[in-house]
Amino acid sequence: MDLTYTAADLAFRDMVRGFLDANLPSDLQKKVRNHLRLSRQDYVRWHQIVARQGWSAPAWPVEYGGPGWTPTQRHIWEEECARAGTPPILPFGVNMVAPVIMAFGNAAQKAHYLPRILNCDDWWCQGYSEPGAGSDLAALKTSAERVGEHYIVNGQKTWTTLAQHADMIFCLVRTDASVPKQQGISFLLIDMKSPGITVRPIVMLDEDHEINEVFFDNVKVPVQNLIGQENKGWTYAKYLLGHERTGIAAVGRSKRELLCLKKIASEHYKHGKPLMQDPVFAAKIASLEIDLMALETTVLRVLTRAAQAPGPEASLLKVRGTEIQQLLTELMVEALGPAALPFDTAYLDGKADHAVTGDDAGAPLAAYYFNYRKTSIYGGSNEIQKNIIAQMILGL
């Protein structure tokens, strides 16, 4: 694949850079570049800045409000946002539930939900995993019994990212327990303000409240919030996961973090020399950079299949993307050694201008390392993805 940009691509990149230079708030840029924690307001603020430009959903068709970009332009946008240090556009609405609504929702659902997702009027979260149904997602037990014009939902979801902020949750629920497990699942859209929903925080090793348990106790959900057909939710779930896994690769973000790693290695010394001059450590960085270049080429190949939904190759992107992300955090911690171990929650939360350790770059790295242990699990664990690759691509 030729990765050389055309003159039109370069002009597009210059336009994107001009927009980012003019519109990215400096306080948000500082948080992202320094691995500090983002608030709900931070995410919404940036999303709505981009939405006013018409760029908040790069992959959407024009008919639903997308910008009509080519795969290469979408790649340039992601890369330039990462380079500039923008907050991410959260995927749950734009990249996950929206494609399902477009493909399987009815006209009324599209007309109501898609504009609100585009502008971040609704914050979405994902109701897939349960205490007994993670990698074996089809084993889920949260039930939805139809009573008149409502479903009555009971059960529990877990590891629900940012559910404490959410207005809506898209859920897989069991609507028929008498058939094989994949055949009795439906896809529901549920208002998080519905009576009977309880959100309980799960505080992680880095002392951050990012994930939650969500409980449903006789929650009434209008039948009109069913996507597609009852008991066909497994098909829709797999469609959604293909889009999620492609996005998890996050090449642009990894390229930014590679530059951060190189900077850390250039500023910290071993035996009187910058760590970047240590041949063993330099070889680790070079190997990582080669892998990232190969991943970028593969991502572009997948994106150019724009007319098709992501297939099993999305699993390959998910595996390699998350392995690279984890290795980046590991090498950052290795570069700093014991200085990377402590972390300062006041600094991470933006309540202090500088870290108490005196090393602003090093202060977030332990928390960053711990947080990225989960990337090889969410979106379907990497072990499951390797099974998919073996079966669907290699034919084993």
C-alpha positions as CSV (number, residue, x, y, z in Angstrom):
1,M,0.0,0.0,0.0
2,D,1.2,3.5,-1.0
3,L,1.2,5.6,2.2
4,T,2.3,8.8,0.3
5,Y,-0.3,11.5,0.6
6,T,-1.6,13.2,-2.5
7,A,-1.7,16.9,-2.9
8,A,-5.4,16.9,-2.0
9,D,-4.6,14.9,1.1
10,L,-1.9,17.3,2.2
11,A,-4.3,20.2,1.6
12,F,-6.9,18.4,3.8
13,R,-4.3,17.9,6.5
14,D,-3.4,21.6,6.5
15,M,-7.1,22.5,6.8
16,V,-7.4,20.1,9.8
17,R,-4.3,21.5,11.4
18,G,-5.6,25.0,11.0
19,F,-8.9,24.0,12.6
20,L,-7.2,22.3,15.6
21,D,-4.8,25.2,16.1
22,A,-7.7,27.7,16.2
23,N,-10.2,25.7,18.2
24,L,-8.6,23.3,20.6
25,P,-8.7,24.8,24.1
26,S,-5.3,24.9,25.6
27,D,-6.5,23.5,29.0
28,L,-7.8,20.4,27.2
29,Q,-4.7,20.0,25.2
30,K,-2.6,20.2,28.4
31,K,-4.7,17.5,30.1
32,V,-4.4,15.1,27.2
33,R,-0.7,15.6,26.5
34,N,0.2,15.2,30.2
35,H,-2.0,12.1,30.8
36,L,-4.3,14.0,33.2
37,R,-7.9,13.0,33.8
38,L,-10.7,14.4,31.8
39,S,-14.1,15.4,33.2
40,R,-17.5,14.9,31.6
41,Q,-17.6,18.5,30.7
42,D,-14.2,18.2,29.0
43,Y,-15.4,15.4,26.7
44,V,-18.7,17.2,25.9
45,R,-17.1,20.5,25.3
46,W,-14.7,19.2,22.7
47,H,-17.3,17.0,21.0
48,Q,-19.6,20.0,20.6
49,I,-16.8,22.2,19.2
50,V,-16.1,19.5,16.6
51,A,-19.9,19.0,16.0
52,R,-20.3,22.7,15.1
53,Q,-17.7,22.1,12.4
54,G,-19.6,19.1,11.2
55,W,-16.7,16.7,11.9
56,S,-17.8,14.8,15.0
57,A,-18.7,11.6,13.1
58,P,-16.0,11.1,10.4
59,A,-17.2,7.7,9.3
60,W,-20.9,8.5,9.1
61,P,-22.6,8.7,5.7
62,V,-23.5,12.3,4.5
63,E,-27.2,11.5,4.7
64,Y,-26.9,11.2,8.5
65,G,-24.7,14.2,9.1
66,G,-21.2,12.8,8.3
67,P,-18.6,14.9,6.4
68,G,-18.3,12.6,3.5
69,W,-14.6,12.0,4.0
70,T,-12.5,9.3,2.3
71,P,-10.8,6.6,4.4
72,T,-7.5,8.4,4.0
73,Q,-9.0,11.7,5.2
74,R,-10.5,9.9,8.3
75,H,-7.1,8.5,9.0
76,I,-5.5,12.0,8.7
77,W,-8.1,13.4,11.0
78,E,-7.4,10.8,13.7
79,E,-3.7,11.3,13.4
80,E,-3.9,15.1,13.5
81,C,-6.2,15.0,16.6
82,A,-3.8,12.7,18.3
83,R,-0.8,14.9,17.4
84,A,-2.5,18.0,18.6
85,G,-3.7,16.4,21.9
86,T,-7.5,16.5,21.6
87,P,-9.8,14.7,24.0
88,P,-11.2,11.6,22.2
89,I,-14.7,11.7,20.7
90,L,-16.1,8.9,22.9
91,P,-17.0,5.8,20.8
92,F,-20.1,4.6,22.6
93,G,-22.5,6.8,20.7
94,V,-20.7,7.8,17.5
95,N,-18.8,4.6,16.6
96,M,-20.8,1.9,18.3
97,V,-24.5,2.3,18.8
98,A,-25.0,4.8,15.9
99,P,-23.9,2.3,13.2
100,V,-26.3,-0.3,14.6
101,I,-29.1,2.3,14.6
102,M,-28.3,3.2,11.0
103,A,-28.2,-0.4,9.8
104,F,-31.0,-2.0,11.8
105,G,-33.1,0.8,13.4
106,N,-36.3,2.1,12.1
107,A,-36.9,5.6,10.6
108,A,-38.2,7.1,13.9
109,Q,-35.2,5.8,15.8
110,K,-32.8,7.2,13.3
111,A,-34.5,10.6,13.3
112,H,-34.5,10.8,17.1
113,Y,-31.2,9.4,18.2
114,L,-28.7,10.1,15.4
115,P,-28.8,13.9,15.6
116,R,-28.5,13.8,19.4
117,I,-25.5,11.4,19.1
118,L,-23.9,13.7,16.5
119,N,-24.1,16.7,18.9
120,C,-23.4,14.8,22.1
121,D,-26.9,15.8,23.5
122,D,-27.0,12.2,24.8
123,W,-24.0,10.5,26.5
124,W,-24.2,6.8,25.8
125,C,-22.7,3.8,27.7
126,Q,-22.5,0.1,26.8
127,G,-24.5,-2.6,28.6
128,Y,-22.8,-5.9,27.4
129,S,-20.7,-7.6,30.1
130,E,-22.1,-9.2,33.2
131,P,-20.5,-10.8,36.2
132,G,-21.0,-14.2,34.5
133,A,-20.8,-13.1,30.9
134,G,-17.7,-11.4,29.7
135,S,-15.7,-13.2,27.0
136,D,-18.6,-15.6,26.8
137,L,-21.0,-12.7,26.2
138,A,-23.8,-14.9,24.9
139,A,-24.2,-16.3,28.4
140,L,-25.7,-13.1,29.6
141,K,-28.7,-13.3,32.0
142,T,-30.2,-9.8,32.2
143,S,-33.8,-10.5,31.2
144,A,-36.4,-8.4,29.4
145,E,-40.0,-9.7,29.6
146,R,-42.6,-8.1,27.3
147,V,-45.6,-6.8,29.1
148,G,-48.0,-4.9,26.8
149,E,-46.1,-2.0,25.2
150,H,-43.1,-2.3,27.6
151,Y,-40.2,-4.7,28.4
152,I,-39.6,-5.2,32.1
153,V,-35.8,-5.5,32.5
154,N,-34.0,-7.2,35.4
155,G,-30.4,-8.0,35.9
156,Q,-26.9,-6.5,36.2
157,K,-24.2,-5.2,33.9
158,T,-20.6,-4.6,34.9
159,W,-17.4,-2.8,33.8
160,T,-19.8,-0.2,32.3
161,T,-17.5,2.7,31.3
162,L,-18.5,6.2,32.4
163,A,-22.1,5.0,33.2
164,Q,-22.1,7.6,36.0
165,H,-22.3,10.3,33.3
166,A,-24.6,8.5,30.9
167,D,-28.1,9.6,29.6
168,M,-28.6,6.4,27.6
169,I,-27.4,2.8,27.6
170,F,-27.6,0.2,24.8
171,C,-28.1,-3.2,26.3
172,L,-28.1,-6.8,25.3
173,V,-30.9,-8.6,27.1
174,R,-32.4,-12.1,27.1
175,T,-35.9,-12.1,25.7
176,D,-36.1,-15.9,25.2
177,A,-34.5,-18.4,27.6
178,S,-35.9,-21.5,25.8
179,V,-33.6,-21.3,22.7
180,P,-29.8,-21.7,22.2
181,K,-28.2,-18.8,24.0
182,Q,-27.2,-16.7,20.9
183,Q,-30.8,-16.9,19.6
184,G,-32.6,-15.4,22.5
185,I,-30.9,-12.0,22.8
186,S,-32.4,-8.6,21.9
187,F,-30.9,-5.1,21.6
188,L,-32.6,-2.4,23.7
189,L,-32.0,1.3,24.2
190,I,-32.6,2.3,27.8
191,D,-32.9,5.7,29.4
192,M,-30.5,5.8,32.3
193,K,-33.0,8.0,34.3
194,S,-35.6,5.2,34.3
195,P,-36.8,4.2,37.7
196,G,-35.1,1.0,38.9
197,I,-31.6,1.7,37.5
198,T,-28.8,1.9,40.1
199,V,-25.2,2.8,39.1
200,R,-22.6,1.6,41.6
201,P,-18.9,2.8,41.1
202,I,-16.0,0.4,40.7
203,V,-12.8,2.3,41.7
204,M,-9.7,1.0,39.9
205,L,-6.1,0.5,40.9
206,D,-5.3,4.0,39.8
207,E,-8.0,5.3,42.2
208,D,-10.1,6.6,39.3
209,H,-13.9,6.1,39.0
210,E,-14.1,5.1,35.3
211,I,-16.2,1.9,35.4
212,N,-19.4,0.8,37.1
213,E,-21.9,-1.8,37.9
214,V,-25.4,-1.1,36.6
215,F,-28.4,-2.8,38.2
216,F,-31.9,-3.1,36.6
217,D,-34.8,-3.7,39.0
218,N,-38.1,-4.0,37.1
219,V,-37.1,-1.2,34.7
220,K,-39.8,-0.4,32.2
221,V,-38.5,0.1,28.6
222,P,-40.9,1.1,25.8
223,V,-41.1,-1.6,23.1
224,Q,-40.3,1.2,20.6
225,N,-36.8,1.2,22.0
226,L,-36.1,-2.3,20.6
227,I,-33.6,-2.2,17.7
228,G,-34.6,-4.4,14.8
229,Q,-36.3,-7.7,15.6
230,E,-36.7,-9.4,19.0
231,N,-34.2,-12.2,19.5
232,K,-31.9,-11.0,16.7
233,G,-29.7,-8.9,19.0
234,W,-26.7,-11.2,18.8
235,T,-26.4,-10.3,15.1
236,Y,-26.5,-6.6,15.9
237,A,-24.0,-7.1,18.8
238,K,-21.4,-8.7,16.5
239,Y,-21.9,-5.9,14.0
240,L,-21.3,-3.3,16.7
241,L,-18.2,-5.2,18.0
242,G,-16.6,-5.1,14.6
243,H,-16.8,-1.2,14.6
244,E,-15.5,-1.1,18.2
245,R,-12.5,-3.4,17.6
246,T,-11.4,-1.4,14.5
247,G,-11.4,1.8,16.6
248,I,-9.5,0.2,19.5
249,A,-6.4,0.0,17.3
250,A,-5.9,3.8,17.9
251,V,-2.9,4.3,15.7
252,G,-2.8,8.0,16.0
253,R,-2.8,8.0,19.8
254,S,0.0,5.4,19.8
255,K,2.1,7.5,17.5
256,R,1.7,10.5,19.9
257,E,2.6,8.2,22.8
258,L,5.6,7.0,21.0
259,L,6.9,10.6,20.7
260,C,6.2,10.9,24.5
261,L,8.2,7.8,25.1
262,K,11.2,9.0,23.1
263,K,11.1,12.3,24.9
264,I,11.2,10.6,28.3
265,A,14.0,8.3,27.2
266,S,16.0,11.4,25.9
267,E,15.6,13.2,29.2
268,H,16.4,10.4,31.6
269,Y,19.9,9.0,32.0
270,K,21.5,5.6,32.6
271,H,25.2,5.4,33.4
272,G,25.6,9.0,32.5
273,K,24.0,8.9,29.1
274,P,20.4,9.5,27.9
275,L,18.5,6.2,27.9
276,M,17.9,6.7,24.1
277,Q,21.6,6.1,23.6
278,D,21.4,2.7,25.4
279,P,21.4,0.2,22.6
280,V,19.1,-2.3,24.3
281,F,16.5,0.2,25.1
282,A,16.8,1.9,21.7
283,A,16.2,-1.5,20.1
284,K,13.0,-1.9,22.1
285,I,11.7,1.4,20.8
286,A,12.7,0.6,17.2
287,S,11.0,-2.7,17.3
288,L,7.8,-1.1,18.7
289,E,7.9,1.6,16.0
290,I,8.2,-1.0,13.3
291,D,5.2,-2.8,14.7
292,L,3.2,0.4,14.8
293,M,4.0,1.2,11.2
294,A,2.8,-2.2,10.2
295,L,-0.4,-1.8,12.1
296,E,-1.0,1.6,10.5
297,T,-0.8,0.0,7.0
298,T,-3.2,-2.8,8.1
299,V,-5.7,-0.3,9.5
300,L,-5.7,1.7,6.2
301,R,-6.3,-1.5,4.3
302,V,-9.4,-2.2,6.5
303,L,-10.6,1.3,6.2
304,T,-10.5,1.3,2.5
305,R,-13.1,-1.5,2.5
306,A,-15.5,1.3,3.2
307,A,-18.5,-0.3,1.5
308,Q,-18.4,-3.3,3.9
309,A,-18.8,-3.7,7.6
310,P,-15.7,-4.6,9.5
311,G,-15.1,-8.3,9.4
312,P,-12.8,-10.7,11.3
313,E,-9.8,-8.6,10.4
314,A,-11.0,-6.2,13.1
315,S,-9.9,-8.8,15.6
316,L,-6.4,-8.6,14.3
317,L,-6.4,-4.8,14.7
318,K,-7.7,-5.1,18.2
319,V,-5.0,-7.6,19.3
320,R,-2.0,-5.7,17.8
321,G,-3.3,-2.3,18.7
322,T,-3.8,-3.1,22.3
323,E,-0.5,-5.0,22.6
324,I,1.3,-1.9,21.2
325,Q,-0.5,0.4,23.6
326,Q,0.4,-1.7,26.6
327,L,4.1,-2.0,25.5
328,L,4.2,1.8,25.2
329,T,3.1,2.2,28.8
330,E,5.6,-0.5,29.9
331,L,8.5,1.2,28.3
332,M,7.6,4.5,29.8
333,V,7.6,3.0,33.2
334,E,10.8,1.2,32.5
335,A,12.5,4.4,31.3
336,L,11.7,6.1,34.6
337,G,12.2,3.1,36.9
338,P,11.2,3.6,40.5
339,A,10.4,7.3,39.8
340,A,7.3,6.2,37.9
341,L,5.8,4.3,40.8
342,P,4.1,7.0,42.8
343,F,1.2,8.9,41.4
344,D,-0.5,12.1,42.6
345,T,-4.3,12.0,42.4
346,A,-4.5,15.8,43.0
347,Y,-2.3,16.4,40.0
348,L,-4.1,13.8,37.9
349,D,-7.4,15.4,38.6
350,G,-6.1,18.9,37.7
351,K,-6.3,20.2,41.3
352,A,-2.6,20.9,41.5
353,D,-0.4,22.7,39.0
354,H,2.5,20.3,39.5
355,A,3.1,16.9,40.9
356,V,4.4,16.5,44.5
357,T,7.2,14.3,43.2
358,G,8.5,17.2,41.1
359,D,8.3,15.2,37.9
360,D,5.1,16.2,36.0
361,A,5.8,13.8,33.2
362,G,6.4,10.8,35.5
363,A,3.6,11.4,37.9
364,P,0.8,9.9,35.8
365,L,2.7,7.0,34.4
366,A,1.9,4.4,37.0
367,A,-1.8,5.2,36.7
368,Y,-1.5,5.2,32.9
369,Y,0.2,1.8,33.0
370,F,-2.4,0.2,35.3
371,N,-5.3,1.7,33.2
372,Y,-4.0,0.2,30.0
373,R,-3.9,-3.4,31.4
374,K,-7.6,-3.5,30.5
375,T,-7.2,-2.8,26.8
376,S,-6.5,-6.4,26.0
377,I,-9.7,-7.4,27.7
378,Y,-12.4,-4.9,26.7
379,G,-14.1,-5.2,23.3
380,G,-13.6,-9.0,23.6
381,S,-10.4,-10.4,25.2
382,N,-7.4,-10.8,23.0
383,E,-7.5,-14.6,23.6
384,I,-11.0,-14.7,22.1
385,Q,-9.9,-12.5,19.2
386,K,-7.1,-14.9,18.4
387,N,-9.7,-17.7,18.2
388,I,-11.7,-15.6,15.8
389,I,-8.6,-15.0,13.6
390,A,-7.8,-18.7,13.6
391,Q,-11.3,-19.8,12.7
392,M,-12.5,-17.0,10.4
393,I,-9.2,-15.9,8.6
394,L,-6.8,-18.9,8.9
395,G,-9.6,-21.5,8.6
396,L,-8.2,-23.6,11.5
